[in-house]
């Protein structure tokens, strides 16, 4: 009798655990489906290169007059595709072959209509202009977004983390882990004297007058020469000091750099 009772008790516990997980597993929303499903308007193109340009306004905690040029190869004929951008971020316009494209939005999905059918094997690109106030991190990096902080000297100290949320929380892209660009350029503008750090190698670092900000800015161009996950794309902006050294190792010279917060 005791063995029968123990068996029934274990069975009830297992059934409780099973239905608990079943309930969680079925708790999907339309928003989740738009983000996670690989529909025909997502599989119809393969991203090859992202050219991301971002203007960071630390005073307003916003991104201004930014864009991403999405280069892709057509996998199957289409006249509509989906990209992703958080609903709180504004799409300003989308350009293709010199014309502005029509688009619609549902949650974080952006559905783009083309004036012609793009054919399999074709190489094409769209330029997505956007701006807005990106989500602020609650507990970075676990509950991520932008972190707008000050260092001990009172200077701006800005970072972004989005592995859990996805890159579309702050820039427009095909936000699915099945598709990565083969390479990427990241150009960022921030008010002088803040320094900008991003992924890959630093290609160019200049200072110029910015009419929109009505101030001097630093513009840094970084290049990633290998495939990169969208959520790994990041920015660090602050009062950084750059140190570099040339090292001779195994019959080759290597240059390494170190950026430290002052």
Rosetta silent file (secondary structure, phi, psi, omega in degrees, C-alpha in Angstrom):
SEQUENCE: XXXXXXXXXXXXXXXXXXXXXXXXXXXXXXXXXXXXXXXXXXXXXXXXXXXXXXXXXXXXXXXXXXXXXXXXXXXXXXXXXXXXXXXXXXXXXXXXXXXXXXXXXXXXXXXXXXXXXXXXXXXXXXXXXXXXXXXXXXXXXXXXXXXXXXXXXXXXXXXXXXXXXXXXXXXXXXXXXXXXXXXXXXXXXXXXXXXXXXXXXXXXXXXXXXXXXXXXXXXXXXXXXXXXXXXXXXXXXXXXXXXXXXXXXXXXXXXXXXXXXX
SCORE:     score description
SCORE:     0.000 S_00000001
   1 L     0.000  -40.239 -179.257    0.000    0.000    0.000 S_00000001
   2 H   -65.073  -40.461  179.917    2.842    2.339    0.879 S_00000001
   3 H   -65.725  -39.884  178.969    4.581    1.649   -2.447 S_00000001
   4 H   -62.931  -40.610  179.595    1.361    2.354   -4.376 S_00000001
   5 H   -64.287  -43.874  179.607    0.949    5.688   -2.538 S_00000001
   6 H   -63.106  -40.240 -179.579    4.559    6.715   -3.277 S_00000001
   7 H   -64.455  -44.361  179.714    4.104    5.809   -6.946 S_00000001
   8 H   -64.845  -38.017  179.227    0.906    7.851   -7.225 S_00000001
   9 H   -64.101  -43.944  178.998    2.555   10.796   -5.467 S_00000001
  10 H   -64.720  -38.249  179.479    5.520   10.754   -7.863 S_00000001
  11 H   -63.366  -41.728  178.896    3.150   10.494  -10.823 S_00000001
  12 H   -64.170  -39.762  178.903    1.214   13.556   -9.658 S_00000001
  13 H   -63.651  -44.468  179.938    4.434   15.535   -9.227 S_00000001
  14 H   -64.182  -40.300  177.653    5.608   14.597  -12.725 S_00000001
  15 H   -64.191  -39.319  178.312    2.228   15.513  -14.203 S_00000001
  16 H   -62.630  -44.666  179.450    2.324   18.878  -12.410 S_00000001
  17 H   -64.177  -41.752 -178.381    5.814   19.633  -13.771 S_00000001
  18 H   -61.567  -48.933 -178.033    4.798   18.537  -17.273 S_00000001
  19 H   -70.776  -27.430  175.718    1.716   20.746  -17.441 S_00000001
  20 H   -64.554  -48.031  178.605    3.638   23.659  -15.905 S_00000001
  21 H   -66.173  -37.203  179.046    6.228   23.521  -18.699 S_00000001
  22 H   -61.556  -40.782  178.862    3.485   22.959  -21.264 S_00000001
  23 H   -65.089  -39.851  178.737    1.749   26.130  -20.108 S_00000001
  24 H   -68.070  -43.662 -176.776    4.956   28.132  -20.341 S_00000001
  25 H   -62.666  -29.125 -177.331    5.855   26.690  -23.745 S_00000001
  26 L   -91.824    1.622 -175.773    2.485   27.724  -25.201 S_00000001
  27 L   -85.976   64.226  179.074    2.628   31.263  -23.865 S_00000001
  28 L  -107.633  145.173  178.454    3.522   32.905  -27.195 S_00000001
  29 L  -110.721  171.040  175.713    2.165   36.190  -28.457 S_00000001
  30 H   -59.758  -38.297  178.332    1.760   37.632  -31.934 S_00000001
  31 H   -61.223  -43.027  178.491    4.775   39.839  -31.188 S_00000001
  32 H   -63.124  -41.396 -178.246    6.890   36.757  -30.388 S_00000001
  33 H   -65.123  -40.609  178.342    5.783   35.038  -33.600 S_00000001
  34 H   -63.347  -33.662 -178.875    6.704   38.038  -35.742 S_00000001
  35 H   -81.474  -39.876 -170.782   10.149   38.079  -34.177 S_00000001
  36 H   -94.175  -29.147 -175.487   10.880   34.352  -34.045 S_00000001
  37 L   -75.268  139.045  174.106    9.221   32.804  -37.095 S_00000001
  38 L   -94.460   85.059  179.736   11.151   32.450  -40.325 S_00000001
  39 L   -83.179  174.422 -178.314    8.384   33.382  -42.732 S_00000001
  40 H   -61.855  -30.035 -178.825    8.724   33.749  -46.505 S_00000001
  41 H   -83.435    3.225  172.026    9.274   37.501  -46.213 S_00000001
  42 H  -111.664  -38.352 -179.695   12.319   36.822  -44.017 S_00000001
  43 H   -78.659   -9.350 -176.623   13.842   33.787  -45.731 S_00000001
  44 L   -73.870   -9.758  179.160   13.541   35.434  -49.155 S_00000001
  45 E  -141.511  151.608 -178.993   16.744   37.405  -48.605 S_00000001
  46 E  -120.455  118.118 -178.945   20.198   36.805  -47.119 S_00000001
  47 E   -69.777  132.124  178.510   21.983   39.710  -45.445 S_00000001
  48 E  -111.812  -30.230 -175.434   25.563   40.183  -46.656 S_00000001
  49 E  -157.357  138.886  171.755   26.601   43.549  -45.201 S_00000001
  50 E  -113.842  136.112  174.938   25.343   46.180  -42.750 S_00000001
  51 E  -121.383   90.443 -172.237   26.468   49.814  -42.974 S_00000001
  52 E   -96.386  128.646  175.641   25.260   51.305  -39.694 S_00000001
  53 E  -124.023  125.650 -174.906   25.512   55.031  -38.952 S_00000001
  54 E  -131.236  131.470  172.051   24.403   56.271  -35.537 S_00000001
  55 E  -107.862  115.781 -175.274   24.258   59.778  -34.039 S_00000001
  56 E  -101.176  120.704  177.730   24.126   59.551  -30.245 S_00000001
  57 E  -105.494   99.569 -176.022   22.686   62.497  -28.328 S_00000001
  58 L   -71.688  -21.168  179.087   23.647   61.966  -24.692 S_00000001
  59 L   -72.601  -41.837  179.977   21.745   65.076  -23.598 S_00000001
  60 L   -92.149   -8.768 -174.952   18.407   63.819  -24.925 S_00000001
  61 L    56.877   50.418 -175.221   19.315   60.125  -24.445 S_00000001
  62 E  -140.047  167.878  170.550   18.322   59.553  -28.039 S_00000001
  63 E  -110.646  129.247 -173.172   19.551   58.473  -31.457 S_00000001
  64 E  -120.337  138.293  171.720   19.169   61.153  -34.102 S_00000001
  65 E    44.366   48.244 -178.453   19.157   61.059  -37.932 S_00000001
  66 E   -99.914  164.637  177.059   20.651   57.562  -37.990 S_00000001
  67 E  -154.896  161.522  169.594   20.474   54.914  -40.696 S_00000001
  68 E  -133.913  126.052  173.466   21.389   51.382  -41.626 S_00000001
  69 E   -93.824  118.573 -177.163   22.060   50.311  -45.205 S_00000001
  70 E  -102.282  111.518  176.644   21.117   46.642  -45.484 S_00000001
  71 E   -94.831  137.522 -176.322   22.857   44.818  -48.338 S_00000001
  72 E  -151.786  161.222  172.124   21.413   41.460  -49.277 S_00000001
  73 E  -106.614  133.882  179.584   21.206   38.679  -51.836 S_00000001
  74 E   -75.439  122.132 -179.575   17.749   37.665  -53.036 S_00000001
  75 L   -89.104  -38.571  175.886   17.149   33.994  -52.150 S_00000001
  76 L  -145.206  150.844 -176.166   13.688   33.742  -53.721 S_00000001
  77 L   -53.678  137.479  178.066   11.609   36.186  -55.773 S_00000001
  78 E  -157.788  159.784  169.470    9.759   38.750  -53.658 S_00000001
  79 E  -129.471   13.321  175.501    8.180   42.191  -53.617 S_00000001
  80 E  -151.341  140.665  174.319    7.879   42.422  -49.812 S_00000001
  81 E  -141.825  167.522  179.231   10.251   41.705  -46.946 S_00000001
  82 E  -116.689  132.965  165.095   10.397   42.090  -43.189 S_00000001
  83 E  -120.535 -179.444 -175.346   13.017   43.824  -41.075 S_00000001
  84 E  -132.530  139.256  173.578   12.834   44.569  -37.351 S_00000001
  85 L  -158.337  132.626 -177.869   13.002   47.719  -35.222 S_00000001
  86 L   -51.317  139.267 -173.824   11.577   48.316  -31.754 S_00000001
  87 L   -60.863  -27.929  179.559    8.174   49.995  -31.959 S_00000001
  88 L   -75.894   -8.351  175.527    9.320   52.904  -29.769 S_00000001
  89 E   -96.348  139.432 -174.113   11.906   53.780  -32.429 S_00000001
  90 E   -95.267  128.459  169.744   10.671   55.816  -35.403 S_00000001
  91 E   -82.683  120.506 -177.406   11.269   54.826  -39.013 S_00000001
  92 E   -84.427  -48.861  174.676   11.824   58.120  -40.857 S_00000001
  93 E  -168.107  161.321  178.847   11.998   56.772  -44.399 S_00000001
  94 E  -128.490  125.800 -175.533   13.245   53.792  -46.405 S_00000001
  95 E  -110.844  142.209  178.021   15.122   54.283  -49.692 S_00000001
  96 E  -151.842  119.449  177.898   15.614   51.830  -52.565 S_00000001
  97 L    51.217   41.594  174.627   17.055   52.633  -55.996 S_00000001
  98 L    82.677    4.939  178.678   16.412   56.339  -55.557 S_00000001
  99 E  -125.940  157.446  175.835   12.796   56.077  -54.423 S_00000001
 100 E   -88.288  134.133 -177.597   11.063   55.988  -51.045 S_00000001
 101 L   -93.021  149.821  172.265    9.395   52.708  -50.208 S_00000001
 102 E   -80.753  146.502  178.860    6.008   52.153  -48.621 S_00000001
 103 E  -152.656  161.793  174.919    6.012   50.224  -45.351 S_00000001
 104 E  -136.099  163.381 -176.172    3.775   49.219  -42.475 S_00000001
 105 E  -130.651  143.529  172.261    4.468   48.249  -38.871 S_00000001
 106 E  -142.371  113.897 -172.285    3.161   45.667  -36.434 S_00000001
 107 L    53.865 -123.936 -177.520    4.824   45.565  -33.022 S_00000001
 108 L   -94.706    3.299 -179.886    8.582   45.459  -33.772 S_00000001
 109 E   -90.074  139.642  175.973    8.183   44.167  -37.345 S_00000001
 110 E  -120.120  118.665 -178.775    8.524   46.481  -40.343 S_00000001
 111 E  -101.515  120.681 -172.388    6.975   45.214  -43.590 S_00000001
 112 E  -111.074  128.007  178.100    8.492   46.849  -46.671 S_00000001
 113 E   -99.215  137.745 -179.799    6.825   46.918  -50.102 S_00000001
 114 E  -108.111  149.429 -178.309    8.919   47.148  -53.281 S_00000001
 115 E   -76.943   -6.237  178.210    7.826   48.719  -56.578 S_00000001
 116 E  -147.967  169.157  176.996    9.019   45.664  -58.519 S_00000001
 117 E   -84.334  123.756  175.079    9.726   41.971  -58.025 S_00000001
 118 E   -85.522  132.465 -171.556   13.291   41.310  -56.921 S_00000001
 119 L   -96.449  149.069  179.420   14.633   38.167  -58.607 S_00000001
 120 L   -52.272  133.086  179.731   16.558   35.266  -57.114 S_00000001
 121 L    91.166  -11.877 -179.443   20.315   35.873  -57.149 S_00000001
 122 L   -71.466  144.220  174.048   19.977   39.650  -57.380 S_00000001
 123 E  -101.230  129.150 -177.217   22.138   41.889  -55.183 S_00000001
 124 E  -148.526  173.988  176.579   20.283   44.836  -53.670 S_00000001
 125 E  -154.125  155.118  173.514   20.185   47.170  -50.688 S_00000001
 126 E  -128.765  148.911  178.777   17.806   49.394  -48.746 S_00000001
 127 E  -113.973  115.480 -176.036   18.622   52.422  -46.607 S_00000001
 128 E  -105.838  111.024  176.312   16.532   52.682  -43.449 S_00000001
 129 E   -88.964  138.830 -177.744   16.558   56.086  -41.751 S_00000001
 130 E  -155.161  168.298  175.484   15.433   56.133  -38.139 S_00000001
 131 E  -161.409  177.550  177.160   15.593   57.956  -34.800 S_00000001
 132 E   142.060 -174.548 -178.668   14.125   57.774  -31.334 S_00000001
 133 L  -108.393   98.887 -175.991   14.658   57.091  -27.673 S_00000001
 134 L   -66.292  153.974  179.395   16.048   53.565  -27.294 S_00000001
 135 L   -53.990  134.879  177.088   15.061   51.434  -24.340 S_00000001
 136 E   -89.650  137.420 -178.581   17.128   52.178  -21.246 S_00000001
 137 L   -63.553  135.427  177.161   18.789   49.222  -19.532 S_00000001
 138 L   -88.530  -44.768 -179.940   17.165   48.191  -16.272 S_00000001
 139 E  -149.492   72.124 -175.951   19.918   45.849  -15.094 S_00000001
 140 L   -62.670  145.378   -0.641   22.585   45.644  -17.782 S_00000001
 141 L   -91.108   -1.216 -174.811   23.591   43.374  -19.352 S_00000001
 142 L   -69.225  -45.687  175.657   20.892   40.920  -18.255 S_00000001
 143 E  -113.211   87.245 -160.507   17.980   43.304  -18.697 S_00000001
 144 L   -91.599 -165.684 -173.306   19.577   45.401  -21.366 S_00000001
 145 E   134.811 -157.327  177.514   19.278   48.461  -23.556 S_00000001
 146 E   -83.985  140.046  173.331   21.216   51.730  -23.441 S_00000001
 147 E  -110.957  114.704  179.780   23.066   52.692  -20.261 S_00000001
 148 E  -105.766   97.832 -174.710   23.363   56.463  -19.870 S_00000001
 149 E  -121.913  176.061  171.834   25.816   56.997  -17.026 S_00000001
 150 E  -123.168  142.777  175.491   28.425   59.462  -15.756 S_00000001
 151 L   -81.720 -176.776 -176.515   31.970   58.541  -14.785 S_00000001
 152 L   -64.414  -19.372  179.107   33.634   59.685  -11.564 S_00000001
 153 L   -95.923    5.229  178.893   34.624   62.941  -13.264 S_00000001
 154 L    82.596   11.867  179.127   31.076   63.703  -14.363 S_00000001
 155 L   -88.870  152.829  177.374   31.673   62.885  -18.044 S_00000001
 156 E   -58.343  139.438  177.910   29.187   60.928  -20.171 S_00000001
 157 E  -140.487  105.556 -168.633   29.687   57.158  -20.050 S_00000001
 158 E  -122.075  139.105  176.021   27.402   55.313  -22.453 S_00000001
 159 E  -148.020  168.453  178.148   27.052   51.665  -23.385 S_00000001
 160 E  -141.090  139.314  177.000   24.542   49.285  -24.906 S_00000001
 161 E  -138.992  133.835 -172.888   23.759   45.607  -24.239 S_00000001
 162 L  -152.228   24.858 -178.034   21.034   43.671  -26.033 S_00000001
 163 L   -60.851  -42.069 -179.450   21.732   39.936  -26.207 S_00000001
 164 L   -74.544  -34.480 -175.457   18.481   39.075  -24.482 S_00000001
 165 L   -86.626  -33.775 -174.869   16.402   41.741  -26.227 S_00000001
 166 L   101.871  150.613 -175.111   17.889   41.619  -29.708 S_00000001
 167 H   -63.132  -26.919 -177.319   19.681   44.237  -31.779 S_00000001
 168 H   -66.874   -4.018  174.363   16.427   45.701  -33.122 S_00000001
 169 H   -66.744  -19.816 -179.753   15.972   47.360  -29.737 S_00000001
 170 L  -140.635   -8.881  174.457   18.252   50.133  -31.069 S_00000001
 171 L  -149.566  146.722 -176.046   18.970   49.635  -34.795 S_00000001
 172 L   -75.536  132.697 -177.065   17.000   48.278  -37.794 S_00000001
 173 E  -165.014  176.679  168.204   18.076   44.876  -39.027 S_00000001
 174 L   -86.961   96.051 -168.620   16.945   41.353  -39.796 S_00000001
 175 L   -88.338   72.828  176.562   16.811   40.406  -36.145 S_00000001
 176 L  -145.436  136.096 -172.892   17.089   36.636  -36.329 S_00000001
 177 L   -70.866   -8.373  178.651   20.093   34.550  -35.320 S_00000001
 178 L   -76.221  -12.049 -175.082   19.870   32.475  -38.510 S_00000001
 179 L  -132.997  119.771  177.291   21.227   35.368  -40.559 S_00000001
 180 L  -122.318  147.453  173.074   24.441   37.287  -39.935 S_00000001
 181 E   -70.383  149.800  176.936   26.191   39.805  -42.187 S_00000001
 182 L   -70.627  -26.833  177.085   29.472   38.625  -43.678 S_00000001
 183 E  -160.941  173.131 -173.730   31.008   41.928  -42.553 S_00000001
 184 E  -160.029  143.776  170.952   29.870   45.264  -41.175 S_00000001
 185 E  -113.226  135.697  180.000   30.779   48.925  -40.885 S_00000001
 186 E  -125.793  115.748  178.003   29.772   50.883  -37.783 S_00000001
 187 E  -117.503  129.215 -175.681   30.076   54.668  -37.810 S_00000001
 188 E  -130.702  139.948  176.475   29.117   56.621  -34.728 S_00000001
 189 E  -116.305  132.376  176.839   28.889   60.335  -33.948 S_00000001
 190 E  -145.980  155.275 -177.453   28.989   61.719  -30.408 S_00000001
 191 E   -61.165  138.134  174.231   29.690   65.126  -28.901 S_00000001
 192 L   -64.292  139.625   11.733   33.317   66.100  -28.459 S_00000001
 193 L  -102.081   15.937 -178.009   35.403   65.177  -26.495 S_00000001
 194 L   -58.206  137.107  175.940   33.786   61.760  -25.914 S_00000001
 195 E   -95.298  151.699 -175.519   35.604   58.869  -27.573 S_00000001
 196 E  -119.491  130.008  176.939   33.705   56.070  -29.318 S_00000001
 197 E  -120.841  135.235  176.439   34.529   52.369  -29.199 S_00000001
 198 L  -140.700 -161.929 -176.217   32.774   49.735  -31.281 S_00000001
 199 L   -81.867  155.864  173.112   33.396   46.315  -32.817 S_00000001
 200 L    79.547 -146.875 -177.745   36.271   45.345  -35.104 S_00000001
 201 E  -104.074  142.115  176.830   39.115   47.614  -36.201 S_00000001
 202 E   -75.442  119.553 -179.348   39.149   51.396  -36.040 S_00000001
 203 E   -94.305  -37.889 -174.343   39.307   52.705  -39.606 S_00000001
 204 E  -154.572  142.199  178.991   38.901   56.440  -39.053 S_00000001
 205 E  -142.940  109.930 -174.820   38.568   58.829  -36.126 S_00000001
 206 E  -132.153  162.099  172.994   37.871   62.502  -36.843 S_00000001
 207 E  -118.719  139.187 -177.875   36.490   65.638  -35.199 S_00000001
 208 E  -154.308  163.885  176.112   34.152   67.983  -37.061 S_00000001
 209 E   -82.658  130.541 -179.840   31.490   70.627  -36.572 S_00000001
 210 E  -110.651  117.250 -176.488   27.986   69.169  -36.534 S_00000001
 211 L   -65.908  -37.340 -177.336   25.204   71.530  -37.574 S_00000001
 212 L   -66.088  -44.969  179.144   22.445   69.374  -36.091 S_00000001
 213 L   -81.166  -15.329 -176.024   24.071   69.199  -32.639 S_00000001
 214 L    55.218   45.140 -179.778   25.429   72.754  -33.005 S_00000001
 215 E  -163.165  169.087  172.695   28.710   71.565  -31.506 S_00000001
 216 E   -74.201  144.485  179.275   31.946   69.775  -32.273 S_00000001
 217 E  -133.780  158.801  167.762   31.626   66.003  -32.478 S_00000001
 218 E  -100.979  136.616  177.839   33.848   62.969  -32.745 S_00000001
 219 E  -121.927  119.288 -178.209   33.086   60.567  -35.603 S_00000001
 220 E  -118.105  131.926  178.601   34.534   57.058  -35.391 S_00000001
 221 E  -112.940  122.436 -179.600   34.360   54.459  -38.149 S_00000001
 222 E  -118.342  149.108 -178.178   34.848   50.795  -37.213 S_00000001
 223 E  -132.502  129.241  176.613   34.952   47.781  -39.505 S_00000001
 224 E  -105.495  117.018 -173.082   34.172   44.139  -38.746 S_00000001
 225 L   -95.603   16.100 -176.327   35.724   41.894  -41.411 S_00000001
 226 L  -142.854  163.780  178.051   34.011   38.679  -40.311 S_00000001
 227 L   -59.677  142.165 -177.588   30.430   37.474  -39.653 S_00000001
 228 E  -139.830  136.987  173.225   28.961   38.976  -36.496 S_00000001
 229 L   -65.712  140.724 -179.322   25.797   38.300  -34.504 S_00000001
 230 H   -56.420  -41.829 -175.213   23.491   41.311  -34.517 S_00000001
 231 H   -71.486  -12.371  177.157   23.260   41.373  -30.715 S_00000001
 232 H   -82.746  -14.631  179.039   27.060   41.576  -30.440 S_00000001
 233 L   -67.750  128.374 -173.389   27.130   44.947  -32.186 S_00000001
 234 L  -147.729  168.374  175.575   27.753   47.518  -29.474 S_00000001
 235 L  -133.394  142.896  168.548   28.901   51.024  -28.617 S_00000001
 236 E  -132.611  122.967 -175.311   30.935   52.387  -25.722 S_00000001
 237 E  -127.392  128.312 -179.256   31.200   56.162  -25.463 S_00000001
 238 E   179.955 -168.777 -179.127   33.137   58.026  -22.816 S_00000001
 239 L   -87.531   72.033 -176.138   36.297   59.808  -21.739 S_00000001
 240 E   -92.910  147.098  175.188   38.641   57.085  -22.995 S_00000001
 241 E  -114.044  133.334 -175.958   42.396   57.329  -23.392 S_00000001
 242 E  -100.841  130.381  174.468   44.089   55.312  -26.138 S_00000001
 243 E  -123.317  140.527  178.816   47.411   53.505  -25.651 S_00000001
 244 E  -141.077  156.646 -178.219   49.131   51.457  -28.348 S_00000001
 245 E  -150.471  145.119  175.376   52.288   49.433  -28.716 S_00000001
 246 E  -101.868  126.997 -176.394   54.052   47.571  -31.527 S_00000001
 247 E  -120.883  136.390  176.007   55.197   44.069  -30.584 S_00000001
 248 E   -98.571  120.759 -175.923   57.483   41.738  -32.526 S_00000001
 249 E  -146.262  125.564  178.884   56.358   38.138  -32.193 S_00000001
 250 L    52.357   49.849  175.087   57.221   35.075  -34.275 S_00000001
 251 L    66.079   22.418  177.623   58.895   37.109  -37.002 S_00000001
 252 E  -138.098  150.882  175.613   55.938   39.487  -37.333 S_00000001
 253 E   -97.484  132.912  178.516   55.064   42.922  -36.017 S_00000001
 254 E  -123.767  139.192  174.229   51.718   43.336  -34.254 S_00000001
 255 E  -107.748  124.139  176.354   50.060   46.529  -33.104 S_00000001
 256 E  -121.145  150.081 -178.333   47.814   46.267  -30.093 S_00000001
 257 E  -127.545  156.748  178.977   45.781   48.985  -28.481 S_00000001
 258 E  -138.259  128.106  178.028   44.198   49.620  -25.136 S_00000001
 259 E  -112.267  120.467 -175.891   41.416   52.092  -24.375 S_00000001
 260 E  -118.679  141.114  175.072   41.055   53.053  -20.733 S_00000001
 261 E   -74.687  125.427 -175.125   38.439   55.189  -19.005 S_00000001
 262 L   -77.712    0.000    0.000   40.317   58.120  -17.484 S_00000001
